Structure formats: C-alpha cells, structure tokens
Amino acid sequence: MLLTERETEEGLLVAVCDADVLGETFAEDEISLSVSEEFYGGEHASAERVADSLARCDTANLVGTTAVGVAIEHGFVEEGNVLEIDGTRHAQLLWM
C-alpha cells in the first residue's frame, strides 16, 4: 500500500491506495475516481502503519482491496459503507 499524510486547515488528511491502482482511473455511471500520483502517491506502508495513520487522521480516502480491507479490519470503515467503482473498492473516512 502507498500512504500519504497531509496537514490541512481541517486537520490530518490521509490517502491510502493499493500500489497496483496508482495512476488508474475507474468509472461507473456518473462516478469517476482517479488514483493520481499527486494525491495518492506516497511511501510504501504496512497494514500496521496504515492503521496508525487512520487512528490519527481527521479524514481519509482509501482505494483498493487491501487498503479498504485494513480500514475494515481495524474498525475504521464498515463494509456496508464501501463503494465499488468499476471493480475497485473505495471508502472515505471522516471523523466528526
């Protein structure tokens, strides 16, 4: 997985994607998701490091089976809230 952390005015933004989806665009009906290098490109990270980042973040975007699976496994995202876009899993996390 690739992990990026950014401090924003709204707090810590975390972006995580499976390495094999970086640079891909997924589209289905009116929904389009671009997994751009600018947003998702980051350091390779273990599941434990991703879970630590998700525990500290204010918002997160996750793309790919492994990335979304880590978020589900650690209780950050519920399976029922995961989108599937053109065969790829996507989830967003927002702490309020």
N, C-alpha and C positions, 0 to 999 in steps of 0.2 A: 504494500500500500504506500501511497505517497501522501504526506501530511504537510500542511501549511498552516501556520498560525499568524494572524494579523491583529494588531491592536487597532480598533476603530473608535469613533466617538461613542458608539453604543456598547463597547466592551470587546472582549476577545472573540474573534471570528475564526473558526476552524474549518478548513476544507480538506476532505479526505477522498481519495479515489483509488480504485484498483489500478495498478500500473498499466495494465493492458487496455484500459479505456481512455487513457490520456490522449488527447488530440482528436478523439472521436466526437461525432455529433449524432444524437439519437432523436428521432422524430416520430410522433404518432398523433394522428388527428391534428388538433391545434397546438399541441405541446411540442416544444423543441428544447433539447438540452445539449449544450456544447461543453465538453470537458476540456476547457482550454488550458494550455500551459501557463498562461498568465495568472489564472485563478487557482487551478488545482496542482500545478507543478510544484513539487516540494521535495523534502527529504524522504527517503525510504524509512518506514517506521514499522515496528512490531505491533501486534494487537494490543499489548500492554501499554505501549506509548500512546497509541490512538485512544484507548480508553481513558488514560490520564488526561489527555487534551480535552476530550469530551466532558470529563468531570469538571474541568476548569473553565470551559467556554461559556459565552453568553448566547452565541448562535453557531450552528454548524451546517454544512452541506456535505452530503455523502453520496458517492456514486460507485456502483459496482457491488457484486455479490459479497465479496469478502468485507469491504468497508461497512456496508449496511449490516452484515451479519455480526460484526463486532459490536456495533451500536445496539443491536437487538439483544445479543448475548449478555451485555453488561447493563441492560435495563434502561438505556437512554432513549430508545425508539421502540414503539410497539409494532409488531408485524402488520397489524391492520392499517397502519398509517404509512406504509411503504408503497411508493408508486412503482409501477413497472412501465418504462417507456421504451418501446421498440426492443424489448427483450433485456433491458438493463434496469437494475434496481436503483432507486433514488429516494433519499429521505432528507428532510430538513429538521433541524432541532432548534427550538427557541425556548430559552428559559425566561419565565415572566415572574 
